[in-house]
Each structure stands twice: as C-alpha cells, then as structure tokens.
Amino acid sequence: MSATLTYKDYIGSIEYSEQDEVLHGRLEFIRDLVMYEAADAKGLKLAFHEAVDDYLELCAAEGRKPDVPLKGSFNVRPGRELHRRAALMAKRRGINLNTLVSDALRQHLDRDEIAA
C-alpha cells in the first residue's frame, strides 16, 4: 500500500484521524499549505485531485506561479570531513561534486529498491 497519492506531478500524504474518523492529507514538498479530507479512500483520492486543481486555478487567478514539488535540487550538509573526502574523490575521478553525489544517491536508491 502506498502512503501517498500522485496527480499532475503533485504528491499528497494520506493520514487517518482516529478522533475525527476521517482520512486527510496535504500536498507535500511545496511551501503553500494545501489540505484535503474525506470519509473513505475513494473520496480522499477525489478530494486530493480537487485540491490540486483548485490550487493551480487559484495560482492562475492570482497571477503567480504555483510551487512545484521536488524541483531537482537540495542542500546537503555532510560535515567538513565528508565534504573534503567527497570533493577529493570527485577531483580524482574528473567529475564535479554534484555528479559524485548524484551517482552515489542513485546507486544507494537502486540498491534499496532491489532489496525491497
């Protein structure tokens, strides 16, 4: 079972409130707060789609660009020693640090997906 929903490149969380007995979620990986809820799974999926569509329509009406989730860059703070080691390895391989980190991350995730 997936703990997320996807629609138009947006990712939504799935949570359950025992107190309210409803499913709810929010658009993940954007700065704006966009939430949705429903009584059942089918309704939550519909509410998520509506929330994405409403968000995009609101941004268009306000004349602003909507946040785009996971734009392709993020900051990593590995600490001084790990940063130094990585930079030296990238230099020895004749690649930049971004390529080294991206390759390492890809290998780690591929290995994890195979194990899953």
C-alpha positions in Angstrom: 0.0 0.0 0.0 1.3 3.4 -0.9 1.2 6.2 1.8 1.0 8.9 -0.9 -1.2 9.9 -3.8 0.1 11.5 -7.1 -1.6 13.7 -9.6 -0.2 16.3 -12.1 3.3 15.8 -10.5 2.0 16.7 -7.1 2.4 14.3 -4.2 -0.2 14.1 -1.4 0.0 12.4 2.0 -2.5 10.0 3.5 -3.3 10.2 7.2 -6.1 8.9 9.4 -7.6 10.9 12.3 -9.0 8.4 14.8 -10.6 11.2 16.7 -12.5 12.6 13.7 -12.7 9.3 11.9 -11.6 10.8 8.6 -8.8 10.4 6.1 -6.9 13.6 5.4 -3.7 14.8 3.8 -1.8 17.7 2.4 0.3 18.4 -0.7 3.9 17.5 0.1 7.1 19.2 -0.9 5.6 22.7 -1.5 5.7 25.8 0.6 2.0 26.5 0.3 -0.4 24.7 2.6 -3.0 22.7 0.7 -5.0 20.2 2.6 -7.9 17.8 1.8 -10.0 15.2 3.6 -12.7 12.6 3.1 -14.5 9.7 4.8 -13.1 6.9 2.6 -10.2 6.1 0.3 -12.1 6.8 -3.0 -13.3 10.1 -1.6 -9.8 11.0 -0.4 -8.4 10.5 -3.9 -11.1 12.7 -5.4 -10.5 15.4 -2.7 -6.8 15.3 -3.5 -7.4 15.7 -7.2 -9.8 18.6 -6.5 -7.2 20.2 -4.1 -4.5 20.1 -6.8 -6.8 21.5 -9.4 -8.1 24.2 -7.1 -4.5 25.1 -6.1 -3.5 25.5 -9.7 -6.6 27.5 -10.5 -6.1 29.8 -7.5 -2.4 30.5 -8.5 -3.5 31.3 -12.1 -6.2 33.6 -10.8 -3.7 35.4 -8.6 -1.2 35.6 -11.4 1.5 33.7 -9.6 3.4 30.5 -10.4 2.4 27.5 -8.3 5.0 25.8 -6.2 6.5 22.8 -8.0 7.4 19.8 -5.8 10.9 18.4 -5.9 12.5 20.8 -8.3 15.7 18.7 -8.7 18.0 20.4 -6.2 18.5 20.3 -2.4 21.2 21.3 0.0 23.3 18.7 1.7 25.4 19.4 4.8 27.6 16.4 5.2 30.1 18.0 7.6 33.6 19.2 6.8 35.5 15.9 6.7 32.9 14.1 4.5 32.7 17.2 2.2 36.5 17.2 1.9 36.6 13.4 1.1 33.9 13.7 -1.5 35.5 16.7 -3.2 38.8 15.0 -3.4 37.2 11.8 -4.8 35.3 13.9 -7.4 38.6 15.6 -8.4 40.4 12.3 -8.8 37.6 11.0 -11.0 37.5 14.2 -13.1 33.8 14.9 -12.2 32.2 17.7 -10.2 30.9 17.2 -6.7 27.2 17.3 -7.8 27.8 14.4 -10.2 29.5 12.4 -7.5 26.7 12.9 -5.0 24.0 12.2 -7.6 25.7 9.0 -8.7 26.1 7.9 -5.0 22.5 8.7 -4.3 21.3 6.8 -7.4 23.3 3.7 -6.5 22.1 3.7 -2.9 18.4 4.1 -4.0 18.7 1.5 -6.7 20.2 -1.0 -4.2 17.4 -0.2 -1.8 14.7 -0.7 -4.4 16.2 -4.1 -5.4 16.2 -5.2 -1.7 12.6 -4.1 -1.2 
